[in-house]
């Protein structure tokens, strides 16, 4: 409930006014007497205006000036001042003028506040502070007929204004930088979530497309079988096959509708470009968490000798994530995984090397076949075995090739993806 109250515009203005009035009591008197007071209220008011740009500045200035006038008059009464109520009001009337003028002048530059360099903002705010102080002095001369200050004593006022406003804009800049860092951290977190989502979704879309193609072939073959059975006079069997064909066709249409929705989702959520270094860093970061989840101590190394921007980062992420996850899985307890990216001639080569037990020669020919796996869980249940076949099919979409070999320096396996650079590099 308290937060909803603070979100109310009028309550925010009152908070600004009250905060400024209280801050104004923390003051210094640079000149003899108490005729003109340099208080923290001015700095607080400027900081409030910079942080709360959604407020109407002129209205905020009017309310703040009025609250400051009433607050200071009330403080005089509480302190047992010899001034009458009217004299006290007259004494502090110029302070109200200061805040109103300050707010009006700030309103003139409100639309450009975010475009100012901090040094320029400090200078402009100092000038506004000076003009507001001059109006305060002028009001004192008119209302109180005071001769303690002259309007041409702007040198002192400007020095005070510069110190006060640059201190305030410095605090404001520090707060803004902190907020930007928080926003950047949140943006990076969301980007990582989006990349993980996009990479996983890309794989699902890829295999759904493949399944639809398979369903299309099954439908055609089933229909040909129906025609053959019908031609031979086997009506009962041909009718049964026709019913199966129609059901397969319905499954295919449903799959196509699902695919259309997923493709739209990918197009909406996954856009833009990414450098190769960003792709490798994300693959390492996501699989570092995966290794920790499996309770393994794995050191990841990234080596990039060629870094360029690509629009095909989602399929590349899918490839490298799959290979890196496989490398994590084959390592027992503790080991190393290296990811490399470099150009060789007209091709770009990505390699994932692990320090596992390697791949037996007899397994290499079957390694990329759907259903083949050498990984079993603690209960002896085999993995699905679709990962590397998935990788091979995506590589073929790029008209590339994937090569597996023994890693000479680690004793484990090394997978190399070789793709023509022209297929990946985005032209500037």
C-alpha positions as CSV (number, residue, x, y, z in Angstrom):
1,X,0.0,0.0,0.0
2,X,2.9,2.4,0.8
3,X,4.4,1.8,-2.6
4,X,1.1,2.6,-4.3
5,X,0.8,5.8,-2.4
6,X,4.3,6.9,-3.4
7,X,3.4,6.2,-7.1
8,X,0.8,8.9,-6.9
9,X,2.0,12.0,-8.6
10,X,0.6,14.4,-5.9
11,X,2.2,12.4,-3.1
12,X,5.5,12.4,-4.9
13,X,5.3,16.2,-5.2
14,X,4.6,16.4,-1.4
15,X,7.6,14.1,-0.7
16,X,9.8,16.4,-2.8
17,X,8.5,19.5,-1.0
18,X,8.9,18.0,2.5
19,X,12.3,16.6,1.7
20,X,13.5,19.9,0.4
21,X,12.1,21.8,3.4
22,X,13.9,19.5,5.9
23,X,17.2,19.5,3.9
24,X,17.0,23.3,3.9
25,X,17.6,23.3,7.6
26,X,21.1,21.9,7.1
27,X,22.7,25.2,6.1
28,X,25.8,27.3,6.2
29,X,25.9,31.1,6.5
30,X,28.8,32.4,4.3
31,X,28.1,36.0,5.2
32,X,27.6,37.8,8.5
33,X,24.1,37.5,9.9
34,X,21.2,35.4,8.9
35,X,20.0,37.5,6.0
36,X,20.9,35.0,3.3
37,X,21.3,31.3,4.0
38,X,23.0,28.8,1.8
39,X,21.1,25.5,2.6
40,X,21.1,22.0,1.4
41,X,17.6,22.4,0.3
42,X,18.7,23.8,-3.1
43,X,20.8,20.7,-3.7
44,X,18.1,18.4,-2.6
45,X,15.5,20.1,-4.8
46,X,17.8,19.9,-7.8
47,X,18.5,16.2,-7.1
48,X,14.8,15.5,-6.8
49,X,14.0,17.2,-10.1
50,X,16.8,15.2,-11.9
51,X,15.6,11.9,-10.5
52,X,11.9,12.5,-10.9
53,X,11.6,13.9,-14.4
54,X,8.0,12.5,-14.6
55,X,6.8,15.3,-12.2
56,X,5.5,18.6,-13.5
57,X,8.3,20.9,-12.6
58,X,6.3,24.2,-12.3
59,X,3.7,22.6,-10.0
60,X,6.4,21.0,-8.0
61,X,8.2,24.3,-7.6
62,X,5.0,26.1,-6.5
63,X,4.2,23.4,-3.9
64,X,7.8,23.1,-2.7
65,X,8.1,26.9,-2.3
66,X,4.9,27.1,-0.4
67,X,5.8,24.2,1.9
68,X,9.3,25.7,2.5
69,X,7.7,29.0,3.4
70,X,5.2,27.4,5.9
71,X,7.9,25.1,7.3
72,X,10.4,27.8,8.0
73,X,7.6,30.1,9.5
74,X,6.5,27.2,11.7
75,X,10.1,26.6,12.8
76,X,10.4,30.2,13.8
77,X,7.3,29.9,16.0
78,X,8.6,26.7,17.6
79,X,12.0,28.2,18.3
80,X,10.3,31.2,20.1
81,X,11.4,33.8,17.6
82,X,10.6,37.4,18.4
83,X,9.2,37.9,14.9
84,X,5.5,38.1,14.4
85,X,3.8,35.6,12.1
86,X,3.6,38.2,9.3
87,X,7.2,39.2,9.8
88,X,8.3,35.6,9.7
89,X,6.3,35.0,6.5
90,X,7.9,38.1,4.9
91,X,11.4,37.0,6.0
92,X,11.0,33.6,4.2
93,X,8.9,34.7,1.3
94,X,12.0,35.1,-0.9
95,X,12.9,31.4,-0.4
96,X,9.5,30.5,-1.9
97,X,10.4,32.7,-4.9
98,X,13.8,30.9,-5.2
99,X,12.2,27.5,-5.6
100,X,9.5,28.7,-8.0
101,X,11.9,30.4,-10.3
102,X,14.3,27.5,-10.1
103,X,11.6,25.1,-11.1
104,X,10.3,27.3,-13.9
105,X,13.9,27.6,-15.4
106,X,14.5,23.9,-15.0
107,X,11.2,23.3,-16.8
108,X,12.6,25.1,-19.9
109,X,15.4,22.6,-20.3
110,X,13.5,19.5,-19.0
111,X,13.1,17.9,-22.4
112,X,16.9,18.1,-23.0
113,X,18.2,16.9,-19.6
114,X,19.1,13.5,-20.8
115,X,21.1,14.9,-23.7
116,X,23.4,17.0,-21.6
117,X,26.9,15.9,-20.7
118,X,27.3,15.9,-16.9
119,X,29.7,18.8,-17.1
120,X,27.3,20.8,-19.3
121,X,24.4,19.9,-17.0
122,X,26.3,21.1,-14.0
123,X,27.1,24.4,-15.7
124,X,23.5,24.9,-16.9
125,X,22.2,24.1,-13.4
126,X,24.7,26.5,-11.8
127,X,23.4,29.3,-14.1
128,X,19.8,28.5,-13.1
129,X,20.8,28.5,-9.5
130,X,22.5,31.9,-9.9
131,X,19.4,33.4,-11.6
132,X,17.2,32.0,-8.9
133,X,19.4,33.4,-6.2
134,X,19.4,36.8,-7.8
135,X,15.6,36.7,-7.9
136,X,15.6,35.7,-4.2
137,X,17.9,38.7,-3.4
138,X,15.7,41.0,-5.5
139,X,12.6,39.8,-3.6
140,X,14.4,40.5,-0.3
141,X,15.3,44.0,-1.4
142,X,11.6,44.6,-2.3
143,X,9.9,42.9,0.6
144,X,12.4,43.7,3.4
145,X,14.1,46.7,1.9
146,X,17.3,44.9,2.9
147,X,20.7,46.5,2.0
148,X,22.9,43.6,3.2
149,X,23.3,42.3,-0.3
150,X,23.6,43.9,-3.7
151,X,22.4,42.4,-6.9
152,X,25.8,42.8,-8.5
153,X,27.4,40.4,-6.0
154,X,27.0,37.6,-8.5
155,X,30.6,36.5,-8.2
156,X,30.0,35.0,-4.7
157,X,26.7,33.6,-5.7
158,X,28.1,32.0,-8.9
159,X,30.9,30.3,-7.0
160,X,28.5,28.9,-4.5
161,X,26.1,27.8,-7.3
162,X,28.9,26.0,-9.2
163,X,30.0,24.1,-6.1
164,X,26.5,23.2,-5.1
165,X,25.2,22.2,-8.5
166,X,28.3,20.2,-9.6
167,X,28.2,18.3,-6.3
168,X,24.5,17.5,-6.9
169,X,24.9,16.6,-10.6
170,X,27.9,14.4,-9.5
171,X,25.6,12.5,-7.1
172,X,23.0,12.3,-9.8
173,X,25.5,10.9,-12.3
174,X,26.7,8.3,-9.8
175,X,23.1,7.2,-9.3
176,X,22.4,7.1,-13.0
177,X,25.5,5.0,-13.7
178,X,24.5,2.6,-10.9
179,X,21.0,2.3,-12.4
180,X,22.5,1.7,-15.9
181,X,24.7,-1.1,-14.5
182,X,21.7,-2.7,-12.9
183,X,19.8,-2.4,-16.1
184,X,22.7,-3.8,-18.1
185,X,23.0,-6.7,-15.8
186,X,19.3,-7.4,-16.1
187,X,19.5,-7.0,-19.9
188,X,22.4,-9.5,-20.1
189,X,20.4,-12.0,-18.0
190,X,17.4,-11.7,-20.2
191,X,19.7,-12.0,-23.3
192,X,21.1,-15.2,-21.9
193,X,17.7,-16.5,-21.3
194,X,16.6,-15.6,-24.8
195,X,19.7,-17.2,-26.3
196,X,19.1,-20.4,-24.4
197,X,15.5,-20.4,-25.4
198,X,16.3,-19.6,-29.0
199,X,19.0,-22.3,-29.2
200,X,16.7,-25.0,-27.8
201,X,13.7,-23.9,-29.9
202,X,15.8,-23.9,-33.0
203,X,16.6,-27.5,-32.5
204,X,12.9,-28.4,-31.9
205,X,11.9,-26.5,-35.1
206,X,14.6,-28.2,-37.0
207,X,13.5,-31.7,-36.0
208,X,9.8,-30.8,-36.4
209,X,10.5,-29.8,-40.0
210,X,12.3,-33.1,-40.5
211,X,9.4,-35.0,-39.0
212,X,6.9,-33.3,-41.3
213,X,9.0,-34.3,-44.3
214,X,9.0,-37.9,-43.0
215,X,5.2,-37.7,-42.5
216,X,4.8,-36.5,-46.1
217,X,6.8,-39.5,-47.4
218,X,4.8,-41.9,-45.2
219,X,1.6,-40.4,-46.5
220,X,2.6,-40.8,-50.1
221,X,3.8,-44.4,-49.6
222,X,0.6,-45.3,-47.7
223,X,-1.5,-43.9,-50.4
224,X,0.4,-45.8,-53.1
225,X,-0.2,-49.0,-51.0
226,X,-3.9,-48.2,-50.8
227,X,-4.1,-47.9,-54.6
228,X,-2.2,-51.1,-55.1
229,X,-4.4,-53.1,-52.7
230,X,-7.5,-51.6,-54.3
231,X,-6.3,-52.6,-57.7
232,X,-5.9,-56.1,-56.6
233,X,-9.5,-56.2,-55.3
234,X,-8.6,-56.3,-51.6
235,X,-11.2,-53.8,-50.6
236,X,-11.1,-54.4,-46.9
237,X,-7.4,-53.9,-46.6
238,X,-7.3,-51.0,-49.0
239,X,-10.0,-49.2,-47.0
240,X,-8.1,-49.8,-43.8
241,X,-4.9,-48.4,-45.4
242,X,-6.8,-45.4,-46.7
243,X,-8.0,-44.6,-43.1
244,X,-4.5,-44.8,-41.9
245,X,-3.3,-42.5,-44.7
246,X,-5.9,-39.9,-43.7
247,X,-4.9,-40.1,-40.1
248,X,-1.3,-39.6,-41.0
249,X,-2.3,-36.6,-43.2
250,X,-4.1,-35.1,-40.2
251,X,-1.1,-35.5,-38.0
252,X,1.0,-33.8,-40.7
253,X,-1.4,-30.8,-40.9
254,X,-1.3,-30.4,-37.1
255,X,2.4,-30.6,-37.1
256,X,2.5,-27.9,-39.8
257,X,0.3,-25.6,-37.8
258,X,2.6,-26.1,-34.7
259,X,5.6,-25.5,-36.9
260,X,4.2,-22.2,-38.2
261,X,3.6,-21.0,-34.7
262,X,7.1,-21.9,-33.6
263,X,8.7,-20.2,-36.6
264,X,6.8,-17.0,-35.8
265,X,8.0,-17.2,-32.2
266,X,11.6,-17.7,-33.3
267,X,11.4,-14.8,-35.7
268,X,9.9,-12.5,-33.0
269,X,12.1,-13.5,-30.1
270,X,15.4,-14.2,-31.8
271,X,16.6,-11.4,-34.0
272,X,19.9,-9.4,-34.5
273,X,23.5,-10.5,-34.9
274,X,26.3,-11.7,-32.6
275,X,30.1,-12.0,-32.9
276,X,31.7,-15.5,-32.8
277,X,33.3,-14.6,-29.5
278,X,29.9,-14.0,-28.0
279,X,28.6,-17.4,-29.2
280,X,31.6,-19.2,-27.7
281,X,31.3,-17.3,-24.4
282,X,27.7,-18.2,-24.1
283,X,28.3,-21.9,-24.9
284,X,30.9,-21.9,-22.1
285,X,28.8,-20.1,-19.6
286,X,25.7,-22.3,-20.1
287,X,27.8,-25.5,-19.9
288,X,29.7,-24.3,-16.9
289,X,26.4,-24.4,-15.1
290,X,25.6,-27.8,-16.6
291,X,28.9,-29.2,-15.3
292,X,28.3,-27.8,-11.8
293,X,24.8,-29.4,-11.9
294,X,26.5,-32.8,-12.8
295,X,29.0,-32.3,-9.9
296,X,32.0,-32.2,-12.3
297,X,35.0,-29.9,-12.0
298,X,35.7,-28.9,-15.6
299,X,38.0,-26.1,-16.8
300,X,36.9,-24.4,-20.0
301,X,39.3,-22.7,-22.4
302,X,38.2,-20.4,-25.3
303,X,40.6,-19.6,-28.2
304,X,39.5,-17.2,-30.9
305,X,41.8,-16.0,-33.7
306,X,39.0,-14.8,-36.0
307,X,36.0,-12.9,-34.7
308,X,33.3,-11.5,-37.0
309,X,29.6,-10.9,-36.8
310,X,27.1,-13.4,-38.0
311,X,23.3,-13.5,-38.3
312,X,23.4,-17.3,-38.0
313,X,24.2,-17.3,-34.3
314,X,21.2,-19.4,-33.2
315,X,22.1,-22.5,-35.3
316,X,25.8,-22.1,-34.3
317,X,24.8,-21.9,-30.6
318,X,22.7,-25.0,-31.1
319,X,25.7,-26.8,-32.6
320,X,28.3,-25.7,-30.1
321,X,26.0,-26.2,-27.1
322,X,25.3,-29.7,-28.1
323,X,29.0,-30.6,-28.7
324,X,30.1,-28.9,-25.5
325,X,27.4,-30.6,-23.5
326,X,28.5,-33.9,-24.9
327,X,32.1,-33.1,-23.9
328,X,31.0,-32.4,-20.4
329,X,29.1,-35.6,-20.2
330,X,31.9,-37.9,-21.3
331,X,34.4,-36.5,-18.7
332,X,34.5,-38.4,-15.5
333,X,34.7,-36.1,-12.5
334,X,37.4,-33.7,-13.5
335,X,38.8,-32.5,-16.9
336,X,39.1,-29.9,-19.6
337,X,37.1,-28.7,-22.5
338,X,38.4,-26.3,-25.2
339,X,36.4,-24.3,-27.7
340,X,38.3,-22.8,-30.7
341,X,37.2,-20.7,-33.6
342,X,39.6,-19.7,-36.5
343,X,39.6,-19.1,-40.2
344,X,41.5,-21.3,-42.6
345,X,41.4,-20.2,-46.2
346,X,37.8,-19.6,-47.2
347,X,36.4,-21.6,-44.3
348,X,35.7,-21.0,-40.6
349,X,36.5,-23.9,-38.3
350,X,34.9,-24.5,-34.9
351,X,36.4,-27.2,-32.7
352,X,35.3,-28.7,-29.3
353,X,38.0,-30.8,-27.6
354,X,37.6,-32.7,-24.4
355,X,39.9,-34.7,-22.1
356,X,37.6,-37.7,-21.9
357,X,38.4,-41.2,-22.9
358,X,38.1,-40.6,-26.6
359,X,36.1,-42.4,-29.3
360,X,36.9,-45.9,-30.4
361,X,37.6,-46.4,-34.1
362,X,34.8,-48.9,-34.5
363,X,32.3,-46.3,-33.2
364,X,33.2,-43.5,-35.5
365,X,31.3,-44.7,-38.5
366,X,28.1,-45.0,-36.4
367,X,28.7,-41.9,-34.3
368,X,26.3,-39.6,-36.2
369,X,23.5,-42.2,-36.8
370,X,20.2,-41.5,-35.0
371,X,19.9,-43.7,-31.9
372,X,23.6,-44.5,-31.6
373,X,25.1,-43.7,-28.2
374,X,28.0,-44.7,-26.0
375,X,26.5,-43.0,-22.9
376,X,24.6,-44.8,-20.3
377,X,23.3,-43.6,-16.9
378,X,24.0,-45.2,-13.5
379,X,21.2,-47.7,-14.1
380,X,22.4,-48.7,-17.5
381,X,19.8,-46.8,-19.5
382,X,21.1,-45.4,-22.8
383,X,20.9,-41.8,-23.8
384,X,18.6,-40.9,-26.7
385,X,21.5,-40.7,-29.1
386,X,19.9,-37.9,-31.3
387,X,22.4,-35.2,-30.4
388,X,25.2,-35.8,-32.9
389,X,22.9,-36.7,-35.7
390,X,21.2,-33.4,-35.0
391,X,24.5,-31.6,-35.2
392,X,25.4,-33.3,-38.5
393,X,22.1,-32.4,-40.1
394,X,22.4,-28.7,-39.1
395,X,26.0,-28.6,-40.4
396,X,24.7,-30.0,-43.7
397,X,22.3,-27.1,-43.9
398,X,25.3,-24.8,-44.0
399,X,26.8,-27.1,-46.7
400,X,29.6,-27.8,-44.3
401,X,31.2,-30.9,-42.8
402,X,31.9,-32.2,-39.3
403,X,35.0,-34.2,-38.6
404,X,35.8,-36.2,-35.4
405,X,39.3,-37.2,-34.4
406,X,41.5,-38.1,-31.5
407,X,42.8,-35.1,-29.6
408,X,46.6,-35.5,-29.5
409,X,47.2,-33.2,-26.5
410,X,44.3,-34.4,-24.2
411,X,43.7,-38.0,-25.3
412,X,40.0,-37.2,-25.7
413,X,37.9,-36.4,-28.7
414,X,38.0,-33.4,-31.0
415,X,34.9,-32.4,-33.1
416,X,35.6,-29.9,-35.9
417,X,32.8,-28.1,-37.7
418,X,34.0,-26.7,-41.0
419,X,31.8,-24.1,-42.8
420,X,32.5,-21.7,-45.6
421,X,33.0,-18.2,-44.1
422,X,30.8,-16.6,-46.7
423,X,27.9,-18.7,-45.3
424,X,28.3,-17.2,-41.8
425,X,29.9,-13.7,-42.1
426,X,27.5,-10.8,-42.2
427,X,28.6,-8.2,-44.7
428,X,29.2,-4.8,-43.2
